[in-house]
């Protein structure tokens, strides 16, 4: 058996250098997954198709951090790092766009929807990283109570753009970590929300352009990708890979990285070792095989190292207006409630491991577990795009205590003072008013609502729900000039900043 398929259950990092360093400095796995699902749902991809794209998107990070597979150096090119001039950024985009068009059209000619979806997921990873690894959110901050949707392709002649320095010496701004640097990789970073919206807008136009490229060659294969059918065996493999994307990212605890799902706080050596040993002991899924053995990602690489001339013909990526509103559910505090004399705590052996499942308009956002803490002030922000014409948005908030792979099933936590454990809400996005288990307008820190459960395993929860429209910018000369940044924090973070840790 190959070295990179074996992991000792004794040591965190295992044999053969398996994950011998933190996960790649990139948009956190959970945010990549949420973005990819939100956008692909808009284009009517089915569950199989979306989850294939999510797994292939994650594998870009996974094998960027796994030296034993021998792919690390190549995959370092797929994170939009170490580009310090406008010319370098432009060259990277020119090659990425050209490579992607060639690759997806080849997949279309081969009538291969799985390959098309793999390339879609991998290339979306790169596109999304640009907006969290560059100074783009600083150049184009929100205006007039909206999120801007300027993208590289919708902005005429962007100037002064660069990305962070990663894994090399130099004087340029460093990519950084959860605590410092240029990156906006997780929602504990000050401009994460605007970077997320930029990445959403860019992902939208990228998917639409790939659709156009594919349909110019073989329209039926696009429809096959939309409604992807999988055998029972391949569906089981996909479920296992999805769980790996979540658990490995959640439980990794190397250096100062206590989790890579959505920020820090979830790292657990014991859980990481146990789960990774189990997953790597299995034979590779077809999805891992496509990445690691067939190396489909390599079709995106030519010229990204900056040492190749500009392609003779660079394809156009068309700017697309977006008619959306962002719905944000912001959690401010979670705390165990006092227990009676004969009651046990949520976790009798210690403190709770809180995490949330927040479902907005049918999409569930799994927030970062916080290990062994009775009270938390988390960075959790669930951000979902809805149609601007929508008048009602269903929201369900569930709080859980994670018991992990070594113990038992996760436990629901009661946060509803009435019947039931979770909260069922309906948001009016125009007025920001809530109905259902919570009533009224609770759209900021001053108006945040606190609710408490009254059953066994109960907690208090403080949160608010707000909205913010996306602007409808398309390519224009007016978009070419960066906006002077009088305040380095976007408006939503100026509101939230007092409770950000």
C-alpha positions in Angstrom: 0.0 0.0 0.0 1.3 3.5 -0.9 2.8 5.5 1.9 0.2 8.3 1.7 -2.6 5.8 2.3 -1.3 4.8 5.7 -1.7 6.7 9.0 -0.6 5.7 12.4 -3.3 6.1 15.0 -0.6 6.9 17.6 0.7 10.3 16.4 -1.2 13.3 15.2 0.7 13.8 12.0 1.0 10.1 11.3 3.6 8.5 9.1 5.1 9.7 5.8 4.6 13.3 6.7 0.8 13.1 6.4 -0.6 16.6 6.9 2.8 17.5 8.4 1.8 21.1 8.5 -1.3 23.2 8.8 -3.9 23.2 6.1 -3.2 25.5 3.2 -3.7 29.2 4.0 -6.9 29.5 2.0 -10.5 30.5 2.3 -11.7 28.1 5.0 -13.2 24.8 3.9 -16.7 25.6 5.2 -16.9 29.0 3.4 -15.7 27.5 0.1 -18.4 24.8 0.5 -21.2 27.3 1.4 -20.3 29.6 -1.5 -20.1 26.7 -4.0 -23.5 25.3 -2.9 -25.2 28.7 -2.9 -24.1 29.5 -6.5 -24.6 26.1 -8.0 -28.1 25.9 -6.5 -28.9 29.1 -8.4 -27.9 27.3 -11.6 -30.2 24.3 -10.8 -27.4 21.7 -10.2 -28.7 18.7 -8.3 -27.3 17.5 -5.0 -24.9 15.0 -6.5 -23.4 17.6 -8.8 -23.0 20.2 -6.1 -21.4 17.8 -3.7 -18.9 16.5 -6.3 -17.9 20.2 -7.0 -17.6 20.8 -3.2 -15.3 17.8 -2.7 -13.0 18.6 -5.6 -12.9 22.2 -4.4 -11.7 20.9 -1.0 -9.2 18.6 -2.4 -7.2 21.6 -3.7 -6.6 22.5 -0.1 -6.2 19.0 1.2 -3.4 18.0 -1.2 -1.8 21.4 -0.9 -1.1 20.4 2.7 -0.3 16.7 2.2 3.4 16.4 1.2 3.2 12.6 0.9 1.0 12.8 -2.2 3.7 14.7 -4.1 1.3 17.4 -5.3 2.0 20.2 -2.8 4.3 22.3 -5.0 2.0 22.2 -8.0 -1.1 23.0 -6.0 0.6 26.0 -4.4 -0.2 27.7 -7.7 -3.9 27.4 -7.2 -4.4 29.8 -4.3 -3.7 33.2 -6.0 -0.8 33.9 -3.7 2.5 35.9 -4.2 1.2 38.3 -6.9 2.5 41.7 -6.1 1.8 43.8 -9.2 -1.1 44.5 -11.5 0.8 42.8 -14.3 1.3 39.6 -12.3 -2.4 39.5 -11.3 -3.5 40.1 -14.9 -1.1 37.4 -16.2 -2.5 34.9 -13.6 -6.1 35.6 -14.6 -5.2 35.4 -18.3 -3.7 31.9 -17.9 -6.4 30.7 -15.5 -9.2 31.8 -17.8 -7.5 30.3 -20.9 -6.7 27.0 -19.1 -10.2 26.6 -17.7 -11.8 27.2 -21.1 -9.6 24.6 -22.7 -10.1 22.1 -19.9 -13.9 22.3 -19.7 -14.3 22.2 -23.4 -12.1 19.2 -23.6 -14.3 17.5 -20.9 -17.4 18.5 -23.0 -15.9 16.9 -26.1 -15.2 13.8 -24.1 -18.9 13.9 -22.9 -17.6 13.6 -19.3 -19.9 15.4 -16.8 -17.8 14.2 -13.8 -14.7 15.7 -15.2 -16.6 18.9 -16.0 -17.8 19.1 -12.4 -14.4 18.4 -11.0 -12.8 21.2 -13.1 -15.7 23.5 -12.1 -15.1 22.8 -8.4 -11.3 23.2 -8.6 -11.4 26.4 -10.6 -14.0 27.9 -8.3 -11.6 27.3 -5.4 -9.0 29.5 -7.2 -11.6 32.2 -8.2 -12.9 32.4 -4.6 -9.4 32.6 -3.1 -8.6 35.7 -5.1 -11.1 37.8 -3.2 -9.9 36.6 0.2 -6.2 36.6 -0.5 -6.0 40.0 -2.2 -6.5 43.7 -1.3 -9.7 43.7 -3.4 -12.1 44.3 -0.4 -10.0 47.3 0.7 -10.1 48.8 -2.8 -13.9 48.3 -3.2 -15.5 48.7 0.2 -19.3 48.7 0.6 -21.2 51.8 -0.4 -24.6 53.3 0.6 -25.7 50.4 2.7 -25.0 47.8 0.0 -22.5 45.1 -0.6 -20.5 45.8 -3.8 -20.3 43.1 -6.4 -17.3 44.4 -8.4 -15.3 41.5 -9.8 -12.0 41.3 -11.7 -14.0 40.9 -14.9 -16.7 43.4 -14.2 -14.2 46.2 -13.3 -12.5 48.2 -16.1 -8.7 48.2 -15.7 -8.3 47.4 -12.0 -5.3 49.2 -10.5 -3.3 48.7 -7.4 -4.3 45.1 -6.9 -2.0 42.6 -5.2 -2.2 39.3 -3.2 -0.5 38.3 0.0 3.0 36.9 0.4 2.8 33.2 1.4 5.5 30.7 2.3 8.4 32.9 1.2 10.5 35.7 2.5 10.1 39.3 1.4 8.8 42.8 2.3 5.4 42.5 0.6 2.3 42.3 2.8 2.0 38.8 4.3 -1.0 36.5 3.8 -1.1 36.0 7.5 -3.3 33.9 9.7 -6.5 34.2 11.7 -4.9 37.0 13.7 -3.1 39.2 11.2 -2.3 39.8 7.5 -4.0 40.5 4.2 -6.3 37.5 4.2 -10.0 37.4 4.8 -10.2 33.6 4.9 -12.6 33.3 7.9 -15.3 35.3 9.5 -13.0 36.4 12.3 -11.2 38.6 9.8 -12.5 42.2 9.6 -13.5 42.3 5.9 -14.6 38.7 5.6 -18.3 39.4 4.7 -17.4 41.7 1.8 -14.8 39.3 0.5 -17.4 36.5 0.7 -19.9 38.6 -1.4 -17.2 39.4 -4.0 -16.4 35.7 -4.2 -20.1 34.9 -4.6 -20.5 37.4 -7.4 -17.3 36.1 -9.1 -18.4 32.5 -8.7 -21.7 33.4 -10.3 -20.1 34.9 -13.4 -17.5 32.0 -13.6 -20.2 29.3 -13.6 -22.2 31.2 -16.2 -19.1 31.5 -18.4 -18.2 27.8 -18.1 -21.8 27.0 -19.0 -21.4 29.1 -22.2 -18.1 27.5 -23.1 -19.4 24.0 -22.6 -22.7 24.7 -24.5 -20.7 26.0 -27.4 -19.1 22.6 -27.8 -21.6 20.0 -26.4 -24.8 21.3 -24.8 -26.1 17.9 -23.6 -23.1 17.3 -21.3 -24.0 20.5 -19.4 -27.5 19.1 -18.7 -26.0 15.7 -17.7 -23.8 17.6 -15.2 -26.8 19.5 -13.8 -28.7 16.3 -13.1 -25.7 14.1 -12.3 -26.5 10.5 -11.6 -24.3 8.3 -9.4 -24.3 4.6 -8.7 -24.9 3.6 -5.1 -21.2 2.8 -4.6 -20.1 6.2 -5.9 -22.8 8.0 -3.8 -21.4 6.2 -0.7 -17.9 7.3 -1.6 -19.1 10.9 -2.1 -20.7 10.9 1.4 -17.5 9.6 2.9 -15.4 12.3 1.1 -17.9 15.0 2.2 -17.5 13.9 5.8 -13.8 13.9 5.4 -13.8 17.5 4.1 -15.8 18.5 7.2 -14.1 16.5 9.9 -10.5 16.8 8.8 -11.0 20.6 8.4 -12.8 20.8 11.7 -10.5 18.8 13.9 -7.0 19.6 12.5 -4.9 21.1 15.3 -1.4 21.9 14.1 0.6 24.9 15.2 -1.7 27.9 15.8 -4.4 26.4 13.6 -7.1 25.0 15.9 -9.5 24.1 13.1 -9.8 25.1 9.5 -13.6 24.6 8.9 -14.6 28.2 9.7 -12.0 29.8 11.9 -10.4 28.4 15.1 -11.7 26.7 18.2 -12.6 23.3 16.9 -9.2 21.5 16.7 -9.0 18.1 18.5 -5.9 15.9 18.1 -7.7 12.7 19.3 -10.7 13.2 16.9 -8.4 14.2 14.0 -6.2 11.1 14.3 -9.0 8.7 14.8 -11.1 10.0 11.8 -8.1 10.5 9.5 -6.9 7.0 10.1 -10.3 5.6 9.2 -10.7 7.7 6.1 -7.2 7.1 4.7 -7.4 3.4 5.3 -10.2 3.1 2.7 -9.4 2.8 -1.0 -9.5 6.1 -2.8 -12.9 7.2 -4.0 -13.3 7.9 -7.7 -13.3 11.6 -6.8 -10.0 11.4 -5.0 -8.6 9.3 -7.8 -9.6 11.9 -10.4 -7.7 14.5 -8.4 -4.6 12.5 -7.2 -4.0 9.9 -9.9 -5.6 11.3 -13.0 -4.4 14.8 -12.0 -7.3 16.7 -13.6 -6.2 19.8 -11.7 -3.0 20.0 -13.7 -5.0 21.2 -16.7 -5.5 24.5 -14.8 -1.7 25.1 -14.1 0.1 26.1 -17.3 1.5 29.6 -17.0 0.3 30.3 -13.5 3.9 30.5 -12.3 4.3 33.7 -14.2 7.0 32.3 -16.5 5.0 31.9 -19.7 4.0 34.5 -22.2 0.4 35.8 -22.4 -1.8 33.3 -24.3 -2.3 34.4 -27.9 -6.1 34.6 -27.3 -7.5 35.2 -23.9 -11.2 34.3 -23.6 -13.7 36.8 -22.3 -15.5 36.3 -19.0 -18.8 38.2 -19.3 -19.8 40.4 -16.4 -23.3 39.5 -15.0 -25.5 41.7 -12.9 -26.8 40.1 -9.7 -30.2 40.8 -8.2 -29.7 39.5 -4.7 -30.0 40.5 -1.1 -27.7 39.1 1.6 -29.4 37.6 4.7 -27.0 37.4 7.7 -27.7 35.5 11.0 -25.1 36.7 13.5 -24.6 34.8 16.7 -23.2 36.9 19.6 -23.2 34.6 22.6 -24.1 31.0 23.6 -23.9 29.9 27.2 -24.9 26.8 29.2 -27.8 27.5 31.5 -27.6 26.7 35.2 -28.8 23.2 36.2 -30.7 21.9 39.2 -29.3 19.7 42.0 -30.3 16.5 40.3 -29.7 17.6 36.7 -26.5 16.8 34.8 -24.7 19.4 32.6 -24.8 19.3 28.8 -21.5 17.4 28.9 -21.2 15.6 32.2 -17.5 15.0 31.6 -16.6 18.7 30.9 -17.8 21.7 29.1 -20.1 21.8 26.0 -18.8 21.7 22.5 -21.3 24.1 20.9 -21.9 24.4 17.2 -24.9 25.6 15.2 -26.8 24.4 12.2 -28.5 27.5 10.7 -30.8 26.8 7.7 -31.7 29.9 5.6 -34.0 29.4 2.6 -33.2 25.7 2.4 -29.4 25.9 2.7 -27.8 24.7 6.0 -24.7 26.5 7.3 -22.7 24.4 9.9 -20.9 26.8 12.1 -17.5 26.1 13.7 -17.6 24.0 16.8 -16.1 25.6 19.9 -14.4 22.9 22.0 -14.9 22.5 25.7 -16.4 25.9 26.5 -19.4 26.7 28.7 -19.8 30.2 27.3 -18.7 31.5 23.9 -18.8 34.7 22.0 -18.3 33.1 18.5 -17.6 34.7 15.2 -20.5 32.8 13.6 -22.1 34.5 10.6 -24.4 32.6 8.3 -24.6 34.5 5.1 -27.2 33.5 2.4 -28.1 35.2 -0.8 -31.8 35.5 -1.7 -33.6 36.9 -4.7 -34.2 40.7 -4.2 -38.0 40.2 -4.9 -38.5 37.7 -2.1 -40.9 38.7 0.7 -40.5 35.8 3.1 -37.4 33.9 4.2 -37.6 30.8 6.3 -34.9 30.4 8.9 -34.3 27.5 11.4 -31.6 27.8 14.1 -30.4 24.6 15.8 -27.8 24.6 18.6 -25.9 21.3 19.2 -23.3 19.8 21.5 -20.8 17.8 19.4 -19.8 14.4 20.8 -17.6 13.5 17.9 -16.4 10.3 16.4 -15.0 8.8 19.5 -18.0 9.2 21.8 -21.6 9.1 20.5 -24.1 11.1 18.5 -24.3 14.8 18.8 -26.9 16.2 21.2 -29.5 18.9 20.4 -29.5 21.8 22.8 -32.8 23.5 23.9 -32.9 27.2 23.0 -36.6 27.5 22.6 -38.6 28.6 25.7 -41.7 27.0 24.2 -42.1 23.4 22.8 -39.2 22.0 20.7 -35.5 22.6 20.9 -34.7 24.7 17.8 -36.1 28.0 16.6 -38.3 28.4 13.5 -38.4 31.9 12.1 -39.7 33.7 9.1 -37.9 36.9 8.0 -39.4 39.8 6.1 -36.3 41.0 4.3 -37.8 44.4 3.5 -38.6 45.3 7.1 -36.1 42.9 8.8 -39.0 41.8 11.1 -39.2 38.2 12.4 -42.2 36.1 13.0 -42.5 32.5 14.3 -40.7 31.5 17.5 -39.2 35.0 17.7 -41.2 38.2 17.0 -40.1 41.7 16.0 -37.1 43.4 14.6 -33.7 42.2 15.9 -31.3 43.4 13.3 -28.2 44.7 15.2 -26.3 44.3 18.4 -28.5 46.8 20.3 -31.6 45.0 19.2 -30.3 41.5 19.4 -32.6 38.9 21.0 -31.7 36.5 23.8 -33.7 33.2 24.1 -33.4 30.4 26.6 -34.5 26.8 26.6 -36.4 25.1 29.4 -35.7 21.5 28.8 -32.8 19.2 29.7 -29.6 20.2 27.9 -30.5 23.9 27.6 -28.6 27.0 26.8 -29.1 30.7 26.2 -28.6 32.2 22.8 -28.1 35.8 21.7 -28.3 36.6 18.0 -29.7 39.0 15.4 -30.8 38.7 11.8 -30.2 41.5 9.3 -30.2 42.0 5.5 -28.1 44.0 3.1 -28.7 44.4 -0.7 -26.1 43.6 -3.2 -25.4 46.3 -5.7 -26.0 45.6 -9.4 -22.7 46.9 -10.8 -21.7 45.7 -14.3 -18.6 46.5 -16.2 -18.2 50.3 -16.5 -15.6 53.0 -16.4 -17.0 54.2 -13.1 -16.0 50.8 -11.5 -12.4 51.2 -12.4 -11.5 53.7 -9.6 -11.1 52.2 -6.2 -13.1 54.0 -3.4 -11.0 55.8 -0.8 -11.3 53.8 2.4 -12.1 56.2 5.2 -12.9 53.4 7.6 -11.1 50.1 7.2 -14.1 48.0 8.4 -17.2 47.4 6.3 -20.4 48.7 7.8 -21.6 45.3 9.0 -18.3 44.9 10.9 -18.4 48.4 12.4 -21.8 47.2 13.8 -20.4 43.9 15.0 -16.9 44.9 16.0 -17.5 45.4 19.8 -18.2 41.6 20.1 -15.7 40.3 17.6 -12.8 38.5 19.3 
